C-alpha cells in the first residue's frame, strides 16, 4: 500500500464514499466489514489493511461507474 497518512486516507474514504452515494453502512456491507470499521477509518482511529484498502478502492470505483452508466440521460427522456 502506498505511504499515506491515516488523516489523508480518512479524507479519501469520506470523499469517495459520498461521491459514490454510499452510506457508511452501505460501504461496510460491500467490502465485508462492520460499519464500526468504516467509522474508525473515517475518524482516523485505524489504518485499514491492504486488502480492505483495495476493496474500498474497487467498490467505490464500481459504484461510481455503475451510477454513471445507469443514470438516465435527460436528452433521451426529453426526446420521447
N, C-alpha and C positions, 0 to 999 in steps of 0.2 A: 504494500500500500504506500502511496506517496506520503511524504512527510507533510502532515497538515496538523494544525493545532486543533484541540477539541472545540475551541471557540469558532474557528473557521468552518469546521465540519458541521457543528450545530447550526450555524447560519446557512450553510449549503443545504442541509436536510430540511430546515424550515422553508426556505425559499423554493426548493424543488418540489417538496410535498404539496405546498399550496399552489404552485404553478400547475401541478398535475391534478389539482382538485381533490386531493386526498385528505382525510382526517388522520389524526394520529392513529386511531383505531384501525382505519382502513389500510394504512401503510403497514401497520404491525401485522395484520392478518395476511396481507400479500407477501410479506417477507418471512412469515412464520415465527414471529416473536411476540411477546406480550406487549400490550400498549405501554406499560410502565417502562419497558426498554427504550421505546421511541422517546418517551418523555425524558428519560435520563440522558439520552444522546442530545436532545434539543436543549436541555438545561445545562449542558456541558459537564455533567457529572461523570460520564463514562465515554470512553473511546470504543467504537464498535470493533469487532473482529474483522479481519479482511473479508471473510465470507459474507458477513452482514453488510459491510460496506459495498461489496459487489452486488448483492441482492438489492440494496436500496437504489443503486445507480440503474440497474436493469429495470426494476419495477417503475421507477419514475420515468425513465425514457419510454418504456412501453405504454404507460398511461398517457403521457403527453402525445405520443404518436397516435394512440387509439382515439383520443379526443379530437385530434386534427382530422383524422380520416372519417370519423363518424358525425362530425358537426355538419348539420345541413348547410348547404350552400344557398345563401339568400337569393342569388341570381336565378338558381334553378327553381326555387319556390315561387319567385315573382313571375317567372316565365310560364307557369302553369295556367 
